Amino acid sequence: MHPSRSLFPNKDFYASQIQDGPNVKKRSYERRFLQGGVYNSYSFIDVSKGKEDHEGTSPRNLMEVAVIAKILAELFEESARSQKVSVGVISPYKGQVLAIQQKLGSIVLRKSPVGFLSNFQRTNVALTRARYCLWILGNSTTLTDSGTIWRSLVADAKSCRRYYNADEDPMLTQVVRGASIERGEYDPSLGFDALRLRKHK
């Protein structure tokens, strides 16, 4: 994996005993699949505007679902246009997986059992599986308050300047605004442009 991604798991899971191979240290190993500073080899994207509800007994966040779906749509367009992209989506909750599945249609996602967030080994696998890029989407406040390894991950992303708010990216800003209006959760702090979006629907 890219060295920018190996630092945290190496320190927190392997006591800094793992060394990066010479191939991943080469500039040619780095990939840039989407334009914008948010889409680095390793990024934490804070989606803080959404509200959690439940699909049955399992939680879901439809704001996060909308952001994920938009990123995937852009990746698929990029794959068709210029470079082949293999994408994996990992989510800890069945309700979230079902919501993403409904948004994406025929794309198959894999779900993990409840307890994923607090399971050290599963978190390790989730963070180290990707080859080139790892983009983590979530509510940083919720994860920080969880008292799990995710608190450390959010702090690490901030310290190494890999932490971004979704509204720092123009594309994701539009997604957040649109999803807020759709669910009747419009927040004036998102800007008055959101009102124009409603009229165009």
VENJO-V633943 format. One record per run of one state. SS is the DSSP state (helix for helix, strand for strand, loop for the rest). FROM is the first residue (numbers start at 1). TO is the last residue. Records with the same first field share a line. If there is no record, write none. Layout:
SS->FROM-TO, FROM-TO
This chain:
loop->1-2, 14-21, 26-26, 30-41, 47-51, 56-57, 82-89, 92-93, 105-109, 112-119, 129-133, 139-139, 145-148, 160-162, 169-169, 183-187, 191-192, 201-201
helix->3-13, 22-25, 27-29, 62-81, 94-104, 120-128, 140-144, 149-159, 166-168, 170-182, 188-190, 193-200
strand->42-46, 52-55, 58-61, 90-91, 110-111, 134-138, 163-165
